[in-house]
Amino acid sequence: MTTVIQGCAVATVDAAGTEHVDGHVVFDGARIVAVGPGPADPAVTGDADTVVDATGCLVTPGLVNTHHHLYQWATRGLAQQDDLFGWLTTLYPVWEGLDEDVVGGAAAAGLGWLARTGCTSTTDHHYVFPRDGGDVLGATVAAAREVGLRFHPTRGSMDLGRSQGGLPPDTVVETTDAALEGTVRAIDDFHDAAPGSMLRMGVAPCSPFSVTEHLMREAAALARERGVRLHTHLAETLEEDVFCRSQYACSPTEYADNLGWLGDDVWLAHCVHVDESAAKRFAASGTAVAHCPTSNARLGAGIAPVGVLRDAGVSVGLGVDGSASNEESSLVTELHAAVMVARLRGGPSAMSARDALALATIGGARTIGRADELGSLEPGKLADLAVWRVDGLAHAGCEDPVAALVLGSRPPLSRLVVDGVTVVEDDVLLTADERILTGRAATAARTLLERSRR
Ligand code: ZN
């Protein structure tokens, strides 16, 4: 099945930053076979199964979301003015009521909205496993298969409850053994290491204030034995920094380093409160960072030093973070947010529109270990791409389509292609019925809130 998309601007985000004012992209099945200026070779167009005239559009690589908690779609709009610890303390008791139906409904809506807003690959970090909650991870995987996004879920965990000096109530943490057993099961059940994989599993104990050192070490050993990636939250807030110094007598970065949690198989969410020496340590070890500007702003956590990290040579991707700390949960909006917060911190030259696009595409692909297959439009890479309409009321007349996408308002999505399959067309999700997803999400949120009031 050969598809030609042409008549549009193309931002390839390849190593040379190649762009075409008027260009084409051709893919055959799940792989890109040609990208270039002007129309595609007439011989190719003549034999193609589908030829799309994308006049007025910009084609980019599909966006890669490097940090999310999809279940939080069911708890948006709560704890609106708390910092991280206050927000978590309010939400943990609500999350105690999670089960596979609630998580499945929340995840399907969250994934549908990611697709509608240009994301082709997403991670998920699920770390709440209530005893009677059923198969919450399986429900999330089923939702990703239904919506059709490339999925890198991580099996999260918490084993440091309040009685042991942690932040979460004991009722939402697991035993260390149960967490590790659940993680082994998740890798056995879902991980696909093959080229072109639509699902790769990761291992992700939650954070320094909710996980024991023992679980951190065991989780790292397990992930490395099984060849899967490691993920956790790190250096998100000043309160976490204070916690680490009082509990472990070191900074969050030193804590991670001491536990063997820096390496080219690790990506860390946030890293707001890190200095130049931490950035150098990340770069030397190959550790990547998921930057979540909207969530950091929503919780008043601070502005991550993305310029310092990138100057040091750290791979940085963008993430929406969980929907309870980012009700918008659309990755394209994070490009805009990343530019704005970088410039608030470092001035007008701190981040360009193209820098932001690179973070959300090739940067994200590097962060999740898929830069050989994802993140740029080049022959041989997977056919994951977004076609943005930039000729409407919000964008017409903006000469630079990349500026229209990043600095302007979120454009309509003409088409989203994942693994060669059209998932969205003219802002309509083709793989699932949006009205059904909406109903399931509303039911999930209502159910959870009712349980929390009992
Ligand atoms: Zn998070």
Residues whose N, C-alpha, C, O or C-beta is under 5 A from the ligand:
A	BS01	ZN	D321 G322
